[in-house]
Amino acid sequence: MDFSVEISRIEGLLGRYLTDEEKQQATFWRRGRALSEGQNSPAAQILLEMLQDYVDEAQGKLSGFEYPEDAALRAAHSLAFTANNFYQRLLSDVQRAIDTTNETPEFIKKAFSRVSPIEES
């Protein structure tokens, strides 16, 4: 997702450009918010199940080899290791992004504190 419009809005409210680090922090925080909103959806659960199925399938293929020196075994092991590593890193990164939403970055708080509430007549 492209958060450049939101970043531009924050920059406008602050009256300055965000540093590269602040842009990364804002993007990661926004991704975490988006992920937390959909993490319990049926689609998210199906996606995780499908990814786990890929890992299980790759690991299951390892049991069909007779000779440990077999090049195909080494390739299957590499695939299983990579699939599992990818799956674990994805879960970790998603959870870390969601965890960042517990605390709104100070510069974002500061930007939106400058927005005056709409006065009711």
Biopython code that builds the backbone (N, CA, C, O; Angstrom):
import numpy as np
from Bio.PDB.StructureBuilder import StructureBuilder

atoms = [
    (1, "MET", "N", (0.842, -1.174, 0.000)),
    (1, "MET", "CA", (0.000, 0.000, 0.000)),
    (1, "MET", "C", (0.886, 1.235, 0.000)),
    (1, "MET", "O", (1.947, 1.266, 0.622)),
    (2, "ASP", "N", (0.430, 2.228, -0.699)),
    (2, "ASP", "CA", (1.174, 3.479, -0.792)),
    (2, "ASP", "C", (0.570, 4.478, 0.195)),
    (2, "ASP", "O", (-0.603, 4.837, 0.095)),
    (3, "PHE", "N", (1.383, 4.916, 1.137)),
    (3, "PHE", "CA", (0.926, 5.846, 2.160)),
    (3, "PHE", "C", (1.448, 7.259, 1.916)),
    (3, "PHE", "O", (1.485, 8.080, 2.832)),
    (4, "SER", "N", (1.852, 7.538, 0.671)),
    (4, "SER", "CA", (2.453, 8.841, 0.375)),
    (4, "SER", "C", (1.479, 9.992, 0.617)),
    (4, "SER", "O", (1.906, 11.077, 1.013)),
    (5, "VAL", "N", (0.190, 9.783, 0.391)),
    (5, "VAL", "CA", (-0.790, 10.842, 0.634)),
    (5, "VAL", "C", (-0.870, 11.140, 2.127)),
    (5, "VAL", "O", (-0.904, 12.301, 2.534)),
    (6, "GLU", "N", (-0.901, 10.086, 2.941)),
    (6, "GLU", "CA", (-0.941, 10.278, 4.393)),
    (6, "GLU", "C", (0.340, 10.945, 4.891)),
    (6, "GLU", "O", (0.297, 11.811, 5.765)),
    (7, "ILE", "N", (1.464, 10.540, 4.338)),
    (7, "ILE", "CA", (2.735, 11.157, 4.747)),
    (7, "ILE", "C", (2.743, 12.629, 4.367)),
    (7, "ILE", "O", (3.186, 13.469, 5.151)),
    (8, "SER", "N", (2.259, 12.949, 3.174)),
    (8, "SER", "CA", (2.185, 14.355, 2.752)),
    (8, "SER", "C", (1.274, 15.155, 3.679)),
    (8, "SER", "O", (1.562, 16.308, 4.000)),
    (9, "ARG", "N", (0.177, 14.537, 4.104)),
    (9, "ARG", "CA", (-0.744, 15.227, 5.016)),
    (9, "ARG", "C", (-0.062, 15.506, 6.357)),
    (9, "ARG", "O", (-0.193, 16.601, 6.905)),
    (10, "ILE", "N", (0.655, 14.533, 6.878)),
    (10, "ILE", "CA", (1.376, 14.723, 8.144)),
    (10, "ILE", "C", (2.411, 15.827, 7.985)),
    (10, "ILE", "O", (2.554, 16.681, 8.860)),
    (11, "GLU", "N", (3.135, 15.809, 6.866)),
    (11, "GLU", "CA", (4.134, 16.848, 6.624)),
    (11, "GLU", "C", (3.481, 18.224, 6.557)),
    (11, "GLU", "O", (4.020, 19.198, 7.083)),
    (12, "GLY", "N", (2.322, 18.303, 5.910)),
    (12, "GLY", "CA", (1.605, 19.573, 5.830)),
    (12, "GLY", "C", (1.163, 20.070, 7.198)),
    (12, "GLY", "O", (1.258, 21.261, 7.495)),
    (13, "LEU", "N", (0.682, 19.156, 8.026)),
    (13, "LEU", "CA", (0.244, 19.534, 9.365)),
    (13, "LEU", "C", (1.416, 19.962, 10.246)),
    (13, "LEU", "O", (1.277, 20.864, 11.073)),
    (14, "LEU", "N", (2.561, 19.322, 10.071)),
    (14, "LEU", "CA", (3.736, 19.668, 10.860)),
    (14, "LEU", "C", (4.467, 20.890, 10.310)),
    (14, "LEU", "O", (5.210, 21.561, 11.026)),
    (15, "GLY", "N", (4.243, 21.162, 9.032)),
    (15, "GLY", "CA", (4.938, 22.280, 8.399)),
    (15, "GLY", "C", (6.399, 21.985, 8.102)),
    (15, "GLY", "O", (7.222, 22.897, 8.018)),
    (16, "ARG", "N", (6.711, 20.722, 7.946)),
    (16, "ARG", "CA", (8.079, 20.314, 7.606)),
    (16, "ARG", "C", (8.033, 18.937, 6.946)),
    (16, "ARG", "O", (7.044, 18.211, 7.042)),
    (17, "TYR", "N", (9.129, 18.605, 6.277)),
    (17, "TYR", "CA", (9.249, 17.278, 5.692)),
    (17, "TYR", "C", (9.634, 16.276, 6.772)),
    (17, "TYR", "O", (10.373, 16.602, 7.701)),
    (18, "LEU", "N", (9.132, 15.071, 6.644)),
    (18, "LEU", "CA", (9.525, 13.998, 7.558)),
    (18, "LEU", "C", (10.894, 13.472, 7.143)),
    (18, "LEU", "O", (11.244, 13.461, 5.963)),
    (19, "THR", "N", (11.646, 13.044, 8.124)),
    (19, "THR", "CA", (12.918, 12.386, 7.818)),
    (19, "THR", "C", (12.607, 11.014, 7.218)),
    (19, "THR", "O", (11.480, 10.529, 7.318)),
    (20, "ASP", "N", (13.605, 10.398, 6.600)),
    (20, "ASP", "CA", (13.405, 9.054, 6.056)),
    (20, "ASP", "C", (13.010, 8.077, 7.158)),
    (20, "ASP", "O", (12.173, 7.199, 6.947)),
    (21, "GLU", "N", (13.613, 8.232, 8.328)),
    (21, "GLU", "CA", (13.278, 7.361, 9.454)),
    (21, "GLU", "C", (11.824, 7.555, 9.885)),
    (21, "GLU", "O", (11.128, 6.580, 10.167)),
    (22, "GLU", "N", (11.363, 8.799, 9.937)),
    (22, "GLU", "CA", (9.968, 9.069, 10.303)),
    (22, "GLU", "C", (9.008, 8.519, 9.247)),
    (22, "GLU", "O", (7.943, 8.002, 9.584)),
    (23, "LYS", "N", (9.380, 8.627, 7.986)),
    (23, "LYS", "CA", (8.536, 8.073, 6.920)),
    (23, "LYS", "C", (8.405, 6.564, 7.076)),
    (23, "LYS", "O", (7.313, 6.010, 6.943)),
    (24, "GLN", "N", (9.522, 5.904, 7.357)),
    (24, "GLN", "CA", (9.492, 4.454, 7.562)),
    (24, "GLN", "C", (8.663, 4.098, 8.786)),
    (24, "GLN", "O", (7.887, 3.142, 8.762)),
    (25, "GLN", "N", (8.827, 4.863, 9.849)),
    (25, "GLN", "CA", (8.070, 4.613, 11.076)),
    (25, "GLN", "C", (6.574, 4.805, 10.838)),
    (25, "GLN", "O", (5.764, 3.997, 11.292)),
    (26, "ALA", "N", (6.207, 5.873, 10.127)),
    (26, "ALA", "CA", (4.792, 6.141, 9.834)),
    (26, "ALA", "C", (4.202, 5.051, 8.943)),
    (26, "ALA", "O", (3.070, 4.617, 9.155)),
    (27, "THR", "N", (4.966, 4.612, 7.952)),
    (27, "THR", "CA", (4.486, 3.565, 7.047)),
    (27, "THR", "C", (4.301, 2.257, 7.799)),
    (27, "THR", "O", (3.285, 1.582, 7.630)),
    (28, "PHE", "N", (5.270, 1.892, 8.626)),
    (28, "PHE", "CA", (5.184, 0.646, 9.394)),
    (28, "PHE", "C", (4.011, 0.704, 10.368)),
    (28, "PHE", "O", (3.284, -0.277, 10.525)),
    (29, "TRP", "N", (3.825, 1.853, 11.022)),
    (29, "TRP", "CA", (2.718, 2.032, 11.959)),
    (29, "TRP", "C", (1.380, 1.904, 11.236)),
    (29, "TRP", "O", (0.462, 1.259, 11.742)),
    (30, "ARG", "N", (1.265, 2.515, 10.057)),
    (30, "ARG", "CA", (0.013, 2.456, 9.294)),
    (30, "ARG", "C", (-0.261, 1.038, 8.810)),
    (30, "ARG", "O", (-1.401, 0.574, 8.834)),
    (31, "ARG", "N", (0.784, 0.358, 8.373)),
    (31, "ARG", "CA", (0.610, -1.044, 7.969)),
    (31, "ARG", "C", (0.118, -1.881, 9.141)),
    (31, "ARG", "O", (-0.754, -2.735, 8.984)),
    (32, "GLY", "N", (0.682, -1.630, 10.310)),
    (32, "GLY", "CA", (0.240, -2.352, 11.502)),
    (32, "GLY", "C", (-1.230, -2.117, 11.796)),
    (32, "GLY", "O", (-1.952, -3.042, 12.167)),
    (33, "ARG", "N", (-1.673, -0.869, 11.629)),
    (33, "ARG", "CA", (-3.096, -0.575, 11.849)),
    (33, "ARG", "C", (-3.965, -1.332, 10.854)),
    (33, "ARG", "O", (-4.993, -1.901, 11.222)),
    (34, "ALA", "N", (-3.546, -1.334, 9.592)),
    (34, "ALA", "CA", (-4.309, -2.050, 8.558)),
    (34, "ALA", "C", (-4.332, -3.547, 8.843)),
    (34, "ALA", "O", (-5.368, -4.196, 8.700)),
    (35, "LEU", "N", (-3.194, -4.090, 9.245)),
    (35, "LEU", "CA", (-3.134, -5.517, 9.556)),
    (35, "LEU", "C", (-3.972, -5.870, 10.775)),
    (35, "LEU", "O", (-4.615, -6.920, 10.801)),
    (36, "SER", "N", (-3.973, -5.007, 11.783)),
    (36, "SER", "CA", (-4.740, -5.311, 12.992)),
    (36, "SER", "C", (-6.241, -5.294, 12.719)),
    (36, "SER", "O", (-7.005, -6.004, 13.372)),
    (37, "GLU", "N", (-6.656, -4.482, 11.754)),
    (37, "GLU", "CA", (-8.081, -4.425, 11.415)),
    (37, "GLU", "C", (-8.552, -5.696, 10.729)),
    (37, "GLU", "O", (-9.721, -6.063, 10.845)),
    (38, "GLY", "N", (-7.651, -6.380, 10.011)),
    (38, "GLY", "CA", (-8.077, -7.554, 9.254)),
    (38, "GLY", "C", (-7.504, -8.869, 9.721)),
    (38, "GLY", "O", (-7.722, -9.894, 9.076)),
    (39, "GLN", "N", (-6.771, -8.874, 10.833)),
    (39, "GLN", "CA", (-6.075, -10.086, 11.237)),
    (39, "GLN", "C", (-6.996, -11.239, 11.602)),
    (39, "GLN", "O", (-6.592, -12.396, 11.481)),
    (40, "ASN", "N", (-8.194, -10.972, 12.034)),
    (40, "ASN", "CA", (-9.107, -12.052, 12.404)),
    (40, "ASN", "C", (-10.150, -12.336, 11.333)),
    (40, "ASN", "O", (-11.099, -13.083, 11.568)),
    (41, "SER", "N", (-9.974, -11.743, 10.162)),
    (41, "SER", "CA", (-10.939, -11.977, 9.091)),
    (41, "SER", "C", (-10.764, -13.396, 8.544)),
    (41, "SER", "O", (-9.683, -13.975, 8.648)),
    (42, "PRO", "N", (-11.820, -13.946, 7.968)),
    (42, "PRO", "CA", (-11.698, -15.279, 7.368)),
    (42, "PRO", "C", (-10.621, -15.320, 6.283)),
    (42, "PRO", "O", (-9.914, -16.321, 6.156)),
    (43, "ALA", "N", (-10.489, -14.261, 5.510)),
    (43, "ALA", "CA", (-9.487, -14.240, 4.439)),
    (43, "ALA", "C", (-8.078, -14.329, 5.017)),
    (43, "ALA", "O", (-7.236, -15.048, 4.479)),
    (44, "ALA", "N", (-7.813, -13.611, 6.099)),
    (44, "ALA", "CA", (-6.487, -13.658, 6.721)),
    (44, "ALA", "C", (-6.203, -15.050, 7.267)),
    (44, "ALA", "O", (-5.090, -15.557, 7.127)),
    (45, "GLN", "N", (-7.196, -15.668, 7.885)),
    (45, "GLN", "CA", (-7.009, -17.009, 8.428)),
    (45, "GLN", "C", (-6.751, -18.019, 7.312)),
    (45, "GLN", "O", (-5.908, -18.904, 7.459)),
    (46, "ILE", "N", (-7.470, -17.892, 6.201)),
    (46, "ILE", "CA", (-7.266, -18.796, 5.063)),
    (46, "ILE", "C", (-5.869, -18.615, 4.483)),
    (46, "ILE", "O", (-5.202, -19.595, 4.150)),
    (47, "LEU", "N", (-5.430, -17.380, 4.363)),
    (47, "LEU", "CA", (-4.096, -17.112, 3.843)),
    (47, "LEU", "C", (-3.033, -17.770, 4.714)),
    (47, "LEU", "O", (-2.115, -18.406, 4.198)),
    (48, "LEU", "N", (-3.151, -17.622, 6.022)),
    (48, "LEU", "CA", (-2.184, -18.258, 6.928)),
    (48, "LEU", "C", (-2.221, -19.777, 6.827)),
    (48, "LEU", "O", (-1.176, -20.427, 6.859)),
    (49, "GLU", "N", (-3.415, -20.347, 6.704)),
    (49, "GLU", "CA", (-3.537, -21.792, 6.553)),
    (49, "GLU", "C", (-2.880, -22.267, 5.264)),
    (49, "GLU", "O", (-2.195, -23.290, 5.245)),
    (50, "MET", "N", (-3.096, -21.513, 4.184)),
    (50, "MET", "CA", (-2.491, -21.886, 2.904)),
    (50, "MET", "C", (-0.968, -21.814, 2.974)),
    (50, "MET", "O", (-0.283, -22.702, 2.466)),
    (51, "LEU", "N", (-0.440, -20.778, 3.590)),
    (51, "LEU", "CA", (1.013, -20.669, 3.739)),
    (51, "LEU", "C", (1.559, -21.825, 4.571)),
    (51, "LEU", "O", (2.602, -22.388, 4.240)),
    (52, "GLN", "N", (0.864, -22.180, 5.644)),
    (52, "GLN", "CA", (1.304, -23.306, 6.479)),
    (52, "GLN", "C", (1.238, -24.606, 5.685)),
    (52, "GLN", "O", (2.101, -25.469, 5.849)),
    (53, "ASP", "N", (0.233, -24.762, 4.829)),
    (53, "ASP", "CA", (0.132, -25.954, 3.983)),
    (53, "ASP", "C", (1.352, -26.081, 3.073)),
    (53, "ASP", "O", (1.847, -27.189, 2.863)),
    (54, "TYR", "N", (1.848, -24.959, 2.526)),
    (54, "TYR", "CA", (3.042, -24.995, 1.677)),
    (54, "TYR", "C", (4.241, -25.500, 2.470)),
    (54, "TYR", "O", (5.030, -26.306, 1.976)),
    (55, "VAL", "N", (4.371, -25.021, 3.701)),
    (55, "VAL", "CA", (5.477, -25.451, 4.556)),
    (55, "VAL", "C", (5.343, -26.942, 4.863)),
    (55, "VAL", "O", (6.312, -27.693, 4.745)),
    (56, "ASP", "N", (4.153, -27.364, 5.251)),
    (56, "ASP", "CA", (3.923, -28.772, 5.582)),
    (56, "ASP", "C", (4.192, -29.677, 4.383)),
    (56, "ASP", "O", (4.788, -30.744, 4.530)),
    (57, "GLU", "N", (3.760, -29.257, 3.210)),
    (57, "GLU", "CA", (3.972, -30.048, 1.996)),
    (57, "GLU", "C", (5.466, -30.188, 1.698)),
    (57, "GLU", "O", (5.948, -31.277, 1.390)),
    (58, "ALA", "N", (6.187, -29.075, 1.792)),
    (58, "ALA", "CA", (7.630, -29.116, 1.533)),
    (58, "ALA", "C", (8.339, -30.006, 2.544)),
    (58, "ALA", "O", (9.247, -30.752, 2.177)),
    (59, "GLN", "N", (7.940, -29.940, 3.808)),
    (59, "GLN", "CA", (8.561, -30.785, 4.832)),
    (59, "GLN", "C", (8.170, -32.250, 4.653)),
    (59, "GLN", "O", (8.976, -33.144, 4.911)),
    (60, "GLY", "N", (6.934, -32.498, 4.211)),
    (60, "GLY", "CA", (6.477, -33.868, 3.996)),
    (60, "GLY", "C", (7.241, -34.574, 2.885)),
    (60, "GLY", "O", (7.429, -35.789, 2.947)),
    (61, "LYS", "N", (7.678, -33.848, 1.886)),
    (61, "LYS", "CA", (8.423, -34.444, 0.775)),
    (61, "LYS", "C", (9.785, -34.968, 1.217)),
    (61, "LYS", "O", (10.372, -35.816, 0.545)),
    (62, "LEU", "N", (10.286, -34.472, 2.333)),
    (62, "LEU", "CA", (11.600, -34.909, 2.814)),
    (62, "LEU", "C", (11.606, -36.379, 3.226)),
    (62, "LEU", "O", (12.655, -37.021, 3.169)),
    (63, "SER", "N", (10.483, -36.918, 3.632)),
    (63, "SER", "CA", (10.442, -38.297, 4.133)),
    (63, "SER", "C", (10.490, -39.335, 3.022)),
    (63, "SER", "O", (10.614, -40.527, 3.302)),
    (64, "GLY", "N", (10.396, -38.912, 1.781)),
    (64, "GLY", "CA", (10.359, -39.876, 0.676)),
    (64, "GLY", "C", (11.716, -40.210, 0.078)),
    (64, "GLY", "O", (11.771, -40.867, -0.962)),
    (65, "PHE", "N", (12.801, -39.790, 0.688)),
    (65, "PHE", "CA", (14.127, -40.024, 0.122)),
    (65, "PHE", "C", (14.845, -41.148, 0.862)),
    (65, "PHE", "O", (14.791, -41.246, 2.088)),
    (66, "GLU", "N", (15.525, -42.002, 0.076)),
    (66, "GLU", "CA", (16.240, -43.131, 0.656)),
    (66, "GLU", "C", (17.695, -42.818, 0.961)),
    (66, "GLU", "O", (18.238, -43.311, 1.950)),
    (67, "TYR", "N", (18.325, -42.016, 0.137)),
    (67, "TYR", "CA", (19.765, -41.781, 0.272)),
    (67, "TYR", "C", (20.044, -40.335, 0.655)),
    (67, "TYR", "O", (19.654, -39.421, -0.072)),
    (68, "PRO", "N", (20.713, -40.110, 1.784)),
    (68, "PRO", "CA", (20.974, -38.742, 2.230)),
    (68, "PRO", "C", (21.871, -37.951, 1.282)),
    (68, "PRO", "O", (21.893, -36.722, 1.339)),
    (69, "GLU", "N", (22.621, -38.650, 0.398)),
    (69, "GLU", "CA", (23.500, -37.945, -0.521)),
    (69, "GLU", "C", (22.752, -37.459, -1.763)),
    (69, "GLU", "O", (23.327, -36.760, -2.598)),
    (70, "ASP", "N", (21.517, -37.813, -1.885)),
    (70, "ASP", "CA", (20.728, -37.494, -3.062)),
    (70, "ASP", "C", (20.602, -35.974, -3.240)),
    (70, "ASP", "O", (20.204, -35.270, -2.311)),
    (71, "ALA", "N", (20.938, -35.476, -4.423)),
    (71, "ALA", "CA", (20.840, -34.037, -4.714)),
    (71, "ALA", "C", (19.400, -33.547, -4.590)),
    (71, "ALA", "O", (19.154, -32.414, -4.176)),
    (72, "ALA", "N", (18.461, -34.401, -4.948)),
    (72, "ALA", "CA", (17.052, -34.011, -4.841)),
    (72, "ALA", "C", (16.659, -33.813, -3.380)),
    (72, "ALA", "O", (15.839, -32.952, -3.062)),
    (73, "LEU", "N", (17.248, -34.615, -2.494)),
    (73, "LEU", "CA", (16.983, -34.457, -1.060)),
    (73, "LEU", "C", (17.505, -33.109, -0.575)),
    (73, "LEU", "O", (16.828, -32.402, 0.172)),
    (74, "ARG", "N", (18.714, -32.760, -1.005)),
    (74, "ARG", "CA", (19.264, -31.464, -0.612)),
    (74, "ARG", "C", (18.384, -30.327, -1.122)),
    (74, "ARG", "O", (18.166, -29.343, -0.414)),
    (75, "ALA", "N", (17.884, -30.457, -2.334)),
    (75, "ALA", "CA", (17.009, -29.429, -2.900)),
    (75, "ALA", "C", (15.691, -29.358, -2.125)),
    (75, "ALA", "O", (15.189, -28.269, -1.846)),
    (76, "ALA", "N", (15.131, -30.528, -1.779)),
    (76, "ALA", "CA", (13.878, -30.554, -1.019)),
    (76, "ALA", "C", (14.079, -29.969, 0.376)),
    (76, "ALA", "O", (13.215, -29.257, 0.887)),
    (77, "HIS", "N", (15.219, -30.271, 0.986)),
    (77, "HIS", "CA", (15.515, -29.716, 2.307)),
    (77, "HIS", "C", (15.644, -28.204, 2.228)),
    (77, "HIS", "O", (15.140, -27.487, 3.091)),
    (78, "SER", "N", (16.308, -27.729, 1.211)),
    (78, "SER", "CA", (16.466, -26.285, 1.022)),
    (78, "SER", "C", (15.110, -25.609, 0.848)),
    (78, "SER", "O", (14.860, -24.548, 1.421)),
    (79, "LEU", "N", (14.243, -26.224, 0.061)),
    (79, "LEU", "CA", (12.899, -25.673, -0.150)),
    (79, "LEU", "C", (12.103, -25.656, 1.152)),
    (79, "LEU", "O", (11.454, -24.659, 1.468)),
    (80, "ALA", "N", (12.148, -26.742, 1.901)),
    (80, "ALA", "CA", (11.410, -26.817, 3.163)),
    (80, "ALA", "C", (11.939, -25.788, 4.160)),
    (80, "ALA", "O", (11.161, -25.126, 4.847)),
    (81, "PHE", "N", (13.253, -25.658, 4.236)),
    (81, "PHE", "CA", (13.853, -24.683, 5.141)),
    (81, "PHE", "C", (13.438, -23.268, 4.761)),
    (81, "PHE", "O", (13.059, -22.472, 5.620)),
    (82, "THR", "N", (13.512, -22.960, 3.473)),
    (82, "THR", "CA", (13.168, -21.621, 2.999)),
    (82, "THR", "C", (11.688, -21.316, 3.216)),
    (82, "THR", "O", (11.341, -20.217, 3.648)),
    (83, "ALA", "N", (10.823, -22.269, 2.922)),
    (83, "ALA", "CA", (9.380, -22.063, 3.117)),
    (83, "ALA", "C", (9.070, -21.806, 4.586)),
    (83, "ALA", "O", (8.304, -20.900, 4.914)),
    (84, "ASN", "N", (9.663, -22.599, 5.466)),
    (84, "ASN", "CA", (9.428, -22.419, 6.897)),
    (84, "ASN", "C", (9.987, -21.084, 7.381)),
    (84, "ASN", "O", (9.348, -20.388, 8.170)),
    (85, "ASN", "N", (11.170, -20.730, 6.911)),
    (85, "ASN", "CA", (11.788, -19.467, 7.297)),
    (85, "ASN", "C", (10.925, -18.290, 6.846)),
    (85, "ASN", "O", (10.710, -17.342, 7.601)),
    (86, "PHE", "N", (10.435, -18.361, 5.613)),
    (86, "PHE", "CA", (9.560, -17.305, 5.094)),
    (86, "PHE", "C", (8.297, -17.184, 5.946)),
    (86, "PHE", "O", (7.908, -16.083, 6.334)),
    (87, "TYR", "N", (7.667, -18.303, 6.230)),
    (87, "TYR", "CA", (6.429, -18.319, 7.006)),
    (87, "TYR", "C", (6.656, -17.721, 8.403)),
    (87, "TYR", "O", (5.872, -16.887, 8.855)),
    (88, "GLN", "N", (7.724, -18.145, 9.080)),
    (88, "GLN", "CA", (8.003, -17.645, 10.423)),
    (88, "GLN", "C", (8.320, -16.152, 10.407)),
    (88, "GLN", "O", (7.873, -15.418, 11.288)),
    (89, "ARG", "N", (9.086, -15.695, 9.417)),
    (89, "ARG", "CA", (9.419, -14.262, 9.324)),
    (89, "ARG", "C", (8.168, -13.443, 9.029)),
    (89, "ARG", "O", (7.998, -12.352, 9.574)),
    (90, "LEU", "N", (7.293, -13.962, 8.171)),
    (90, "LEU", "CA", (6.055, -13.243, 7.864)),
    (90, "LEU", "C", (5.212, -13.088, 9.122)),
    (90, "LEU", "O", (4.740, -11.991, 9.422)),
    (91, "LEU", "N", (5.020, -14.174, 9.857)),
    (91, "LEU", "CA", (4.238, -14.093, 11.092)),
    (91, "LEU", "C", (4.859, -13.108, 12.076)),
    (91, "LEU", "O", (4.153, -12.312, 12.696)),
    (92, "SER", "N", (6.166, -13.164, 12.214)),
    (92, "SER", "CA", (6.867, -12.272, 13.130)),
    (92, "SER", "C", (6.726, -10.810, 12.706)),
    (92, "SER", "O", (6.448, -9.945, 13.536)),
    (93, "ASP", "N", (6.915, -10.539, 11.423)),
    (93, "ASP", "CA", (6.816, -9.165, 10.922)),
    (93, "ASP", "C", (5.397, -8.610, 11.050)),
    (93, "ASP", "O", (5.210, -7.442, 11.389)),
    (94, "VAL", "N", (4.411, -9.445, 10.779)),
    (94, "VAL", "CA", (3.015, -9.007, 10.912)),
    (94, "VAL", "C", (2.717, -8.678, 12.372)),
    (94, "VAL", "O", (2.122, -7.643, 12.671)),
    (95, "GLN", "N", (3.129, -9.554, 13.274)),
    (95, "GLN", "CA", (2.866, -9.306, 14.694)),
    (95, "GLN", "C", (3.607, -8.067, 15.181)),
    (95, "GLN", "O", (3.062, -7.285, 15.960)),
    (96, "ARG", "N", (4.841, -7.885, 14.730)),
    (96, "ARG", "CA", (5.615, -6.705, 15.129)),
    (96, "ARG", "C", (4.949, -5.436, 14.618)),
    (96, "ARG", "O", (4.904, -4.431, 15.328)),
    (97, "ALA", "N", (4.428, -5.471, 13.383)),
    (97, "ALA", "CA", (3.732, -4.305, 12.839)),
    (97, "ALA", "C", (2.470, -4.010, 13.643)),
    (97, "ALA", "O", (2.177, -2.851, 13.937)),
    (98, "ILE", "N", (1.731, -5.039, 13.995)),
    (98, "ILE", "CA", (0.517, -4.856, 14.795)),
    (98, "ILE", "C", (0.868, -4.297, 16.170)),
    (98, "ILE", "O", (0.172, -3.423, 16.687)),
    (99, "ASP", "N", (1.945, -4.802, 16.757)),
    (99, "ASP", "CA", (2.366, -4.332, 18.080)),
    (99, "ASP", "C", (2.742, -2.850, 18.069)),
    (99, "ASP", "O", (2.584, -2.171, 19.083)),
    (100, "THR", "N", (3.233, -2.343, 16.947)),
    (100, "THR", "CA", (3.611, -0.921, 16.888)),
    (100, "THR", "C", (2.402, -0.008, 16.997)),
    (100, "THR", "O", (2.553, 1.172, 17.315)),
    (101, "THR", "N", (1.212, -0.523, 16.742)),
    (101, "THR", "CA", (0.026, 0.329, 16.804)),
    (101, "THR", "C", (-0.391, 0.628, 18.235)),
    (101, "THR", "O", (-1.262, 1.466, 18.469)),
    (102, "ASN", "N", (0.233, -0.059, 19.202)),
    (102, "ASN", "CA", (-0.082, 0.208, 20.602)),
    (102, "ASN", "C", (0.338, 1.609, 21.018)),
    (102, "ASN", "O", (-0.226, 2.177, 21.954)),
    (103, "GLU", "N", (1.320, 2.165, 20.332)),
    (103, "GLU", "CA", (1.818, 3.500, 20.658)),
    (103, "GLU", "C", (1.970, 4.308, 19.373)),
    (103, "GLU", "O", (2.790, 3.978, 18.516)),
    (104, "THR", "N", (1.185, 5.353, 19.249)),
    (104, "THR", "CA", (1.258, 6.231, 18.084)),
    (104, "THR", "C", (2.550, 7.045, 18.159)),
    (104, "THR", "O", (2.859, 7.624, 19.201)),
    (105, "PRO", "N", (3.312, 7.091, 17.047)),
    (105, "PRO", "CA", (4.543, 7.891, 17.062)),
    (105, "PRO", "C", (4.261, 9.350, 17.443)),
    (105, "PRO", "O", (3.241, 9.917, 17.053)),
    (106, "GLU", "N", (5.166, 9.937, 18.199)),
    (106, "GLU", "CA", (4.980, 11.303, 18.711)),
    (106, "GLU", "C", (4.755, 12.325, 17.596)),
    (106, "GLU", "O", (3.909, 13.209, 17.734)),
    (107, "PHE", "N", (5.494, 12.215, 16.506)),
    (107, "PHE", "CA", (5.324, 13.210, 15.444)),
    (107, "PHE", "C", (3.947, 13.120, 14.790)),
    (107, "PHE", "O", (3.438, 14.120, 14.285)),
    (108, "ILE", "N", (3.338, 11.931, 14.795)),
    (108, "ILE", "CA", (1.980, 11.798, 14.266)),
    (108, "ILE", "C", (0.986, 12.410, 15.251)),
    (108, "ILE", "O", (0.056, 13.109, 14.848)),
    (109, "LYS", "N", (1.184, 12.145, 16.540)),
    (109, "LYS", "CA", (0.329, 12.778, 17.560)),
    (109, "LYS", "C", (0.412, 14.294, 17.441)),
    (109, "LYS", "O", (-0.606, 14.984, 17.479)),
    (110, "LYS", "N", (1.625, 14.805, 17.298)),
    (110, "LYS", "CA", (1.835, 16.246, 17.209)),
    (110, "LYS", "C", (1.142, 16.826, 15.970)),
    (110, "LYS", "O", (0.527, 17.890, 16.037)),
    (111, "ALA", "N", (1.248, 16.121, 14.847)),
    (111, "ALA", "CA", (0.629, 16.602, 13.607)),
    (111, "ALA", "C", (-0.877, 16.709, 13.756)),
    (111, "ALA", "O", (-1.470, 17.718, 13.377)),
    (112, "PHE", "N", (-1.495, 15.680, 14.303)),
    (112, "PHE", "CA", (-2.950, 15.688, 14.379)),
    (112, "PHE", "C", (-3.484, 16.472, 15.572)),
    (112, "PHE", "O", (-4.675, 16.777, 15.632)),
    (113, "SER", "N", (-2.626, 16.793, 16.503)),
    (113, "SER", "CA", (-3.069, 17.669, 17.604)),
    (113, "SER", "C", (-3.221, 19.102, 17.112)),
    (113, "SER", "O", (-3.897, 19.914, 17.744)),
    (114, "ARG", "N", (-2.595, 19.407, 15.987)),
    (114, "ARG", "CA", (-2.685, 20.758, 15.418)),
    (114, "ARG", "C", (-3.969, 20.960, 14.625)),
    (114, "ARG", "O", (-4.327, 22.089, 14.290)),
    (115, "VAL", "N", (-4.652, 19.874, 14.327)),
    (115, "VAL", "CA", (-5.911, 19.968, 13.605)),
    (115, "VAL", "C", (-6.982, 20.410, 14.596)),
    (115, "VAL", "O", (-7.242, 19.726, 15.585)),
    (116, "SER", "N", (-7.592, 21.540, 14.329)),
    (116, "SER", "CA", (-8.619, 22.016, 15.265)),
    (116, "SER", "C", (-9.919, 21.294, 14.981)),
    (116, "SER", "O", (-10.254, 21.049, 13.822)),
    (117, "PRO", "N", (-10.644, 20.956, 16.013)),
    (117, "PRO", "CA", (-11.925, 20.282, 15.813)),
    (117, "PRO", "C", (-12.910, 21.212, 15.116)),
    (117, "PRO", "O", (-12.830, 22.434, 15.240)),
    (118, "ILE", "N", (-13.828, 20.614, 14.390)),
    (118, "ILE", "CA", (-14.851, 21.394, 13.700)),
    (118, "ILE", "C", (-15.809, 21.933, 14.729)),
    (118, "ILE", "O", (-16.342, 21.197, 15.559)),
    (119, "GLU", "N", (-16.019, 23.232, 14.659)),
    (119, "GLU", "CA", (-16.922, 23.851, 15.622)),
    (119, "GLU", "C", (-18.346, 23.617, 15.185)),
    (119, "GLU", "O", (-18.693, 23.758, 14.013)),
    (120, "GLU", "N", (-19.169, 23.254, 16.160)),
    (120, "GLU", "CA", (-20.584, 23.047, 15.881)),
    (120, "GLU", "C", (-21.308, 24.374, 16.089)),
    (120, "GLU", "O", (-21.008, 25.119, 17.023)),
    (121, "SER", "N", (-22.269, 24.661, 15.202)),
    (121, "SER", "CA", (-23.014, 25.908, 15.362)),
    (121, "SER", "C", (-24.350, 25.676, 15.996)),
    (121, "SER", "O", (-25.108, 26.624, 16.203)),
]
sb = StructureBuilder()
sb.init_structure("model")
sb.init_model(0)
sb.init_chain("A")
sb.init_seg("    ")
for serial, (resi, resn, name, xyz) in enumerate(atoms, 1):
    if name == "N":
        sb.init_residue(resn, " ", resi, " ")
    sb.init_atom(name, np.array(xyz, "f"), 0.0, 1.0, " ", f" {name:<3s}", serial, name[0])
structure = sb.get_structure()
